[in-house]
């Protein structure tokens, strides 16, 4: 009975203890035995139920914990750890629908994360290689997976900046390329501007291949460009290009050689006279019978000349001095050659014929004793042989083929397309003193022009007006040697140069500061033996040139 009361109160342990106490008193009591078995079975069943309940509770706890932690890890984008946690929950409760759903979310997120990481890694590598368009394409794919991902946003902004810089750089490269035109010989300014542009780019980006390649190309081509400028007789341009080469590479292999060539070209060109190119043509040489002051040897006849060049002015003392300094040459006047003392000149300031005589002291240095010649004056007191010696040296020093003009070339140039006695007209009036240094009333020269040219003796070259073709002092200042032998009848010698061995008289043309209206004419002629030297006689240079157009002039 006591055991039943305990059992009714739910105290199975107390009931079992009461039964066991009764069985100690009467071990064979069947009622107690049955009750003991029933209680033991009931206690075992309740124990099993309790254990099942505890197991179920533990499983639910694990599921709840896995869901909570898995969701937290999903939010933290720690997808691999989240999957491990969810898998632990599924071990406790396989097939749990929420856990399975969460695991799928984590798996998809992990795959997206791995794909995103791969895209970002590849995009970063492409950016390092400056493959910006390809990198941007990958970033756009990454943005489709995770548009708000910090790394995606950051890398996209960096690429935008990179592309903007690249566009600006490409524009600068194009600008640098445009500064150097594709021509055989760009100017020094063009090379300098292009070179400066590329140097600035390389300074900003030392590893940039485009700037380095362009500068290497400029360095390689500069020697050829310099050589072309020298072929064109442009040493100043060549020197500026050489400075650009030295800036790129002070040890450039050909730099010393090119600088020497530039120096030589400058020296050569400094020796050359200022020449005027004239187109050849046919003209009436000589004078008509009606021309005042005409002489019998001025027969009018038709002559044609080829294209040629002639000096703008007469050879100067400074130009002749370079020849003497370079060769230690002594003129015929200085050597008293041909049995003649010095140079035919005026003694003192005597304006009469009596003042003229051969003076030992007179030479190209002092054509009028006591009046040293200025470097800007035309050289005088030189014989025809002196003139040829000077020209031979000048040709050797310059590589040119200079000579004296033929008599026909001289008159063709002096007339400059005119048919009047002088290129400025036929009169003997004051107009002469504007165009030429002549014997004039202002200096009290006998039979001079009725004007004053402001000069008593020889004048600086170029001091008077040019003729229509740009020549100066072609009339007046000094008589000028020609290369032609004198032929009174104009038998053709006027179109040719005499041989150096021919000692017959040479033609003089142009008149001088000592000449009045008669010699100061385009047709006026004079003559002298090759060894002669006068203080009123100098020279003007000429040279051939290719024909450029149809002949000019008429009968």
C-alpha positions in Angstrom: 0.0 0.0 0.0 2.8 2.4 0.8 4.4 1.7 -2.5 1.1 2.4 -4.3 0.8 5.7 -2.6 4.3 6.7 -3.6 3.6 5.6 -7.1 0.3 7.5 -7.2 2.2 10.6 -6.1 4.7 10.0 -8.9 7.5 9.1 -6.6 8.6 5.9 -8.4 11.9 5.8 -6.5 10.1 5.9 -3.2 7.6 3.3 -4.4 10.4 1.0 -5.5 12.2 1.5 -2.2 9.0 0.5 -0.3 8.6 -2.6 -2.5 12.2 -3.6 -1.9 11.8 -3.1 1.8 8.7 -5.4 1.7 10.6 -8.0 -0.3 13.2 -8.1 2.3 10.5 -9.1 4.8 8.8 -11.5 2.4 10.9 -12.2 -0.7 8.3 -14.5 -2.2 5.4 -12.1 -2.1 4.1 -12.2 -5.7 2.3 -8.9 -5.4 5.5 -7.1 -4.4 7.4 -9.0 -7.1 5.0 -7.9 -9.8 4.9 -4.3 -8.4 8.7 -4.2 -8.4 8.8 -5.3 -12.0 6.2 -2.8 -13.0 8.0 0.0 -11.2 11.4 -1.0 -12.7 9.8 -1.0 -16.1 8.1 2.3 -15.5 11.3 3.9 -14.1 13.2 2.6 -17.2 10.6 4.0 -19.6 10.6 7.4 -17.9 14.4 7.4 -18.0 14.4 6.6 -21.7 11.9 9.3 -22.3 14.0 11.8 -20.3 17.1 10.9 -22.3 15.2 11.3 -25.6 13.9 14.7 -24.5 17.4 15.8 -23.5 18.8 14.6 -26.8 16.1 16.4 -28.7 16.7 19.5 -26.8 20.4 19.3 -27.4 19.8 18.9 -31.1 17.5 21.9 -31.2 20.1 23.9 -29.4 22.8 22.9 -31.8 20.5 23.7 -34.8 19.6 27.1 -33.3 23.3 27.8 -32.6 24.3 26.8 -36.1 21.7 29.0 -37.6 22.6 31.9 -35.5 26.4 31.6 -36.1 25.9 30.7 -39.8 23.8 33.8 -40.4 26.3 35.9 -38.6 29.2 34.5 -40.7 27.2 35.0 -43.8 26.7 38.6 -42.9 30.4 38.9 -42.2 31.2 37.3 -45.6 33.1 34.5 -43.8 31.5 31.9 -46.0 33.8 29.0 -45.5 33.6 29.2 -41.7 29.8 29.6 -42.0 29.6 26.4 -44.1 31.6 24.5 -41.5 29.3 25.7 -38.7 26.2 24.8 -40.7 27.6 21.4 -41.5 28.1 20.9 -37.7 24.4 21.7 -37.2 23.4 19.3 -40.0 25.5 16.6 -38.3 23.2 17.0 -35.3 20.0 17.4 -37.4 20.5 16.1 -40.9 18.1 17.4 -43.5 17.1 20.4 -41.3 15.4 22.6 -44.0 16.6 26.0 -42.5 20.2 24.7 -42.2 20.1 23.3 -45.7 18.8 26.7 -47.1 21.5 28.6 -45.1 24.2 26.2 -46.4 23.1 26.8 -50.0 23.2 30.6 -49.4 26.7 30.3 -48.0 27.9 28.0 -50.8 26.6 30.4 -53.5 28.1 33.4 -51.6 31.4 31.5 -51.3 31.5 30.8 -55.0 30.7 34.4 -55.8 33.4 35.5 -53.4 36.0 33.3 -55.0 34.9 34.4 -58.5 35.0 38.1 -57.3 38.5 37.6 -55.8 39.7 36.0 -59.0 38.4 38.9 -61.1 39.9 41.5 -58.7 43.3 39.7 -58.7 43.3 39.5 -62.5 42.2 43.1 -62.9 44.9 44.3 -60.5 47.5 42.4 -62.5 46.3 43.9 -65.8 46.3 47.3 -64.2 49.9 46.8 -63.2 50.7 46.0 -66.9 48.7 49.1 -68.0 46.2 46.9 -69.8 43.5 49.3 -68.5 40.7 48.4 -70.9 41.0 44.7 -70.2 41.2 45.4 -66.4 38.1 47.6 -66.6 36.2 44.8 -68.4 36.9 42.5 -65.5 36.0 45.1 -62.9 32.6 45.5 -64.6 32.1 41.7 -64.3 33.1 42.0 -60.6 30.6 44.9 -60.1 27.9 42.7 -61.5 28.6 40.2 -58.8 29.1 42.8 -56.0 28.4 46.3 -57.0 29.0 47.7 -53.5 32.0 45.7 -52.6 34.7 48.1 -51.3 37.5 46.6 -53.3 35.4 46.7 -56.5 34.5 50.4 -55.9 38.2 51.3 -55.0 39.6 49.5 -58.0 37.1 50.9 -60.4 37.9 54.5 -59.2 41.6 53.8 -59.6 41.1 52.5 -63.1 39.0 55.6 -64.0 42.0 57.8 -62.8 44.4 55.6 -64.6 42.4 55.8 -67.8 42.2 59.6 -67.5 46.0 59.8 -67.0 46.5 57.4 -70.0 44.3 59.5 -72.2 46.2 62.7 -71.2 49.4 60.9 -71.7 48.3 59.6 -75.2 47.4 63.2 -76.1 50.9 64.3 -75.0 52.5 61.5 -77.0 50.5 62.6 -80.0 51.6 66.2 -79.5 55.2 65.1 -79.2 54.9 63.1 -82.4 53.3 65.9 -84.2 56.1 68.3 -83.3 58.6 66.4 -85.5 57.3 66.2 -89.1 58.2 63.2 -91.3 60.6 65.2 -93.5 64.2 64.5 -94.7 65.6 67.4 -92.7 63.5 68.9 -89.9 64.5 72.3 -88.6 66.4 72.7 -85.4 63.3 74.4 -83.9 61.2 71.3 -84.8 63.8 68.9 -83.3 64.2 71.0 -80.2 60.5 71.2 -79.5 60.0 67.5 -80.1 63.0 66.6 -78.0 62.0 68.8 -75.1 58.5 67.3 -75.2 59.8 63.7 -75.1 62.3 64.6 -72.3 59.5 66.0 -70.2 57.5 62.9 -70.7 60.4 60.7 -69.8 61.1 62.7 -66.7 57.5 62.1 -65.6 57.6 58.4 -66.5 61.2 57.2 -66.5 60.2 53.7 -67.5 58.0 54.8 -70.4 59.0 53.0 -73.6 57.4 55.5 -76.0 59.5 58.4 -74.8 62.7 56.4 -74.6 62.2 55.0 -78.1 61.4 58.4 -79.6 64.5 60.0 -78.0 66.6 57.1 -79.2 65.3 57.6 -82.7 66.0 61.3 -82.6 69.6 60.6 -81.4 70.1 58.1 -84.2 68.8 60.4 -86.9 70.4 63.7 -85.7 73.8 63.0 -87.4 72.1 62.6 -90.7 70.0 65.7 -90.2 73.1 67.6 -89.3 74.9 66.3 -92.5 71.9 67.4 -94.6 72.0 70.9 -93.2 75.7 71.0 -94.0 75.0 69.9 -97.5 72.6 72.8 -97.8 75.3 75.2 -96.5 73.3 75.9 -93.3 75.9 75.6 -90.5 74.0 77.6 -88.0 71.1 75.2 -88.3 73.5 72.3 -88.2 75.1 73.7 -85.0 71.8 73.9 -83.2 71.1 70.3 -84.2 74.5 69.3 -82.8 73.6 71.0 -79.5 70.5 68.8 -79.4 72.6 65.7 -80.0 75.0 66.7 -77.2 72.0 67.2 -74.9 70.9 63.6 -75.6 74.3 62.1 -75.6 77.4 64.1 -74.9 79.5 61.1 -76.0 77.7 60.5 -79.3 80.1 58.8 -81.6 80.0 61.3 -84.5 79.6 64.5 -82.4 83.2 65.6 -82.5 83.4 64.9 -86.3 80.2 66.8 -87.0 81.3 69.8 -84.9 84.5 69.9 -86.9 82.5 69.7 -90.1 80.3 72.6 -88.9 83.4 74.7 -88.1 84.8 74.0 -91.5 81.5 74.9 -93.3 81.2 78.1 -91.3 84.8 79.0 -92.3 84.1 78.1 -95.9 80.9 80.1 -96.1 82.5 83.1 -94.4 84.9 83.2 -97.3 82.3 83.2 -100.0 81.2 86.5 -101.5 77.5 87.5 -101.6 76.5 86.3 -105.1 73.4 87.2 -107.1 72.0 84.5 -109.5 71.1 85.8 -112.9 69.2 84.0 -115.6 71.0 83.9 -118.9 69.7 85.7 -121.9 70.5 87.6 -125.1 71.0 91.3 -125.3 72.5 94.1 -127.4 76.1 94.5 -126.2 78.0 97.7 -127.1 76.5 101.2 -127.7 74.5 102.7 -130.6 76.3 105.4 -132.6 74.1 108.1 -131.1 75.2 107.4 -127.5 77.2 110.3 -126.0 80.9 109.6 -125.1 80.8 106.4 -127.3 84.2 105.0 -128.3 85.0 103.2 -131.7 85.5 99.8 -129.9 81.8 99.6 -128.7 80.2 98.0 -131.8 76.6 97.1 -131.0 76.0 93.4 -131.5 73.8 90.6 -130.2 75.3 88.4 -127.5 73.8 85.6 -125.4 75.0 84.5 -122.0 74.2 81.4 -120.0 72.8 81.4 -116.4 75.5 82.7 -114.0 76.1 84.3 -110.7 77.9 87.5 -110.0 79.1 89.2 -106.8 76.7 91.7 -105.3 79.7 94.0 -104.8 83.4 94.1 -105.5 85.9 92.0 -103.4 86.8 93.8 -100.2 90.1 94.5 -98.6 89.0 92.3 -95.6 88.2 89.4 -98.0 91.6 89.8 -99.7 93.4 90.0 -96.4 92.1 86.6 -95.4 93.7 85.2 -98.5 97.0 86.9 -97.7 97.0 85.9 -94.1 96.3 82.2 -95.0 98.9 82.0 -97.7 101.5 84.7 -97.0 100.9 85.8 -100.5 102.7 88.9 -101.8 101.1 90.8 -104.6 102.7 91.9 -107.8 102.8 95.5 -106.4 104.6 94.3 -103.3 107.1 92.4 -105.4 107.5 95.0 -108.0 106.6 92.4 -110.6 106.9 93.0 -114.3 109.6 95.6 -113.9 107.0 98.0 -112.4 107.4 99.6 -109.0 104.5 99.2 -106.6 101.1 100.4 -107.8 100.0 103.2 -110.2 98.5 105.7 -107.8 98.1 109.4 -106.9 101.0 111.0 -105.1 99.4 113.1 -102.3 96.1 114.8 -103.0 96.9 116.0 -106.5 93.7 115.8 -108.6 95.6 116.3 -111.9 97.2 113.9 -114.3 100.6 114.9 -113.1 99.9 113.4 -109.7 99.7 109.8 -111.1 102.8 107.6 -111.0 104.1 104.2 -109.9 104.6 104.4 -106.2 106.7 101.9 -104.3 104.6 102.5 -101.2 101.3 101.9 -102.9 99.8 98.4 -102.6 96.5 96.7 -101.7 97.2 97.7 -98.1 97.7 101.4 -98.9 96.6 102.1 -102.4 96.8 105.8 -101.7 100.0 106.3 -99.6 99.2 107.6 -96.2 95.6 106.4 -96.4 95.5 102.7 -95.3 92.6 100.8 -96.9 89.7 100.0 -94.7 88.4 96.4 -94.6 85.0 97.5 -96.0 86.5 99.1 -99.1 87.0 97.3 -102.3 90.6 95.9 -102.7 92.7 97.6 -105.4 96.3 97.7 -106.6 95.9 94.0 -107.5 97.0 92.7 -110.9 95.0 90.2 -113.0 97.5 87.5 -111.8 96.8 88.6 -108.2 93.1 88.3 -108.8 93.5 84.7 -110.2 95.7 83.7 -107.3 93.0 84.9 -104.9 90.3 83.1 -106.8 92.3 79.9 -106.9 92.8 80.0 -103.1 89.2 80.8 -102.5 88.0 77.9 -104.7 90.3 75.5 -102.9 89.1 76.7 -99.5 85.4 76.7 -100.4 85.0 73.9 -102.9 83.5 76.4 -105.3 84.3 77.2 -109.0 84.5 81.0 -108.8 86.1 83.1 -111.5 86.1 86.6 -113.0 83.1 87.4 -115.2 83.5 87.5 -118.9 83.2 90.9 -120.5 79.8 89.9 -121.9 78.5 88.7 -118.5 79.7 91.9 -116.9 77.8 94.2 -119.4 74.8 91.9 -119.2 74.7 92.3 -115.4 75.5 96.0 -115.5 72.7 96.8 -117.9 70.2 94.7 -115.8 67.8 94.6 -118.8 68.2 98.3 -119.7 69.4 99.7 -123.1 70.4 103.2 -121.8 74.0 104.3 -121.3 73.7 103.6 -117.6 71.1 101.5 -115.9 69.7 104.7 -114.3 69.4 106.6 -117.7 71.3 108.4 -120.4 72.0 111.8 -118.8 75.2 112.9 -117.2 73.3 114.7 -114.4 73.1 114.5 -110.7 71.4 111.1 -110.7 74.9 109.6 -111.1 75.9 110.6 -107.6 73.1 108.6 -106.1 74.0 105.4 -107.9 77.8 105.5 -108.1 81.0 106.8 -106.6 82.4 108.8 -109.5 84.6 111.7 -110.3 82.4 114.7 -109.5 82.3 118.4 -109.1 82.0 118.1 -105.4 85.5 116.7 -105.2 86.8 119.1 -107.9 87.6 116.2 -110.3 88.3 117.5 -113.8 85.5 116.5 -116.3 83.5 114.9 -113.6 79.8 114.7 -113.1 78.0 117.8 -112.1 77.1 116.6 -108.6 78.6 115.5 -105.3 78.5 111.8 -104.3 80.1 112.6 -100.9 83.3 110.6 -101.6 86.6 111.9 -102.8 88.4 108.6 -103.1 87.2 105.0 -102.9 84.0 104.3 -101.0 82.9 101.3 -98.8 81.3 98.6 -100.9 77.5 98.8 -101.0 77.4 102.5 -100.1 75.4 103.4 -103.2 72.0 102.4 -104.7 71.6 99.0 -106.3 70.9 98.4 -110.0 67.6 96.7 -110.9 69.2 93.2 -110.4 70.6 94.0 -107.0 74.3 94.7 -107.9 76.1 97.6 -106.2 79.0 99.6 -107.5 78.8 97.9 -110.9 79.5 101.4 -112.3 82.0 103.6 -110.4 84.1 103.0 -107.3 86.7 100.8 -109.0 87.3 99.5 -112.5 86.9 95.7 -112.5 89.0 93.0 -114.1 87.2 90.6 -116.4 88.5 87.3 -117.5 88.2 88.2 -121.2 91.0 89.2 -123.6 90.6 92.6 -125.1 89.4 92.5 -128.7 88.7 95.9 -130.3 86.4 94.4 -132.9 84.3 92.2 -130.6 85.3 89.0 -132.4 84.0 86.7 -129.7 86.6 87.0 -127.0 84.1 88.9 -124.9 82.2 85.7 -124.2 85.2 83.7 -123.1 87.8 83.7 -120.4 91.4 84.1 -121.6 93.9 81.4 -120.8 96.2 82.1 -117.9 99.2 81.8 -120.2 97.8 84.5 -122.5 99.7 87.7 -121.7 97.6 90.0 -123.9 95.6 92.8 -122.4 92.4 92.0 -120.4 89.2 94.0 -120.5 88.4 96.4 -117.6 84.9 97.5 -117.0 82.8 99.9 -114.9 84.9 103.0 -114.3 86.0 104.2 -110.9 86.0 107.0 -108.4 88.4 108.8 -110.8 86.1 108.4 -113.8 83.8 110.9 -115.4 80.8 110.4 -117.7 82.7 108.8 -120.6 83.9 105.5 -118.8 80.8 105.4 -116.5 78.6 103.7 -119.0 77.5 100.1 -119.4 79.3 99.9 -122.8 82.4 101.7 -121.6 85.6 99.6 -122.1 89.2 99.8 -120.9 92.1 97.4 -121.0 95.3 96.6 -119.1 98.0 94.0 -119.3 97.6 91.2 -116.7 100.5 92.4 -114.6 99.1 96.0 -114.3 97.9 97.3 -111.0 96.1 100.6 -110.3 94.7 102.2 -107.2 91.4 102.5 -109.1 91.2 98.8 -110.2 89.8 95.9 -108.4 87.7 92.8 -109.1 84.2 91.2 -108.8 83.6 87.5 -108.8 81.4 85.3 -110.9 80.5 81.6 -111.4 78.5 79.4 -113.6 75.1 78.0 -112.5 72.6 75.6 -114.2 70.1 77.2 -116.6 66.8 77.8 -114.9 64.6 79.3 -117.5 64.3 80.4 -121.1 66.8 83.0 -122.2 65.8 86.6 -121.5 66.3 89.6 -123.6 66.2 90.5 -127.3 68.2 91.9 -130.1 
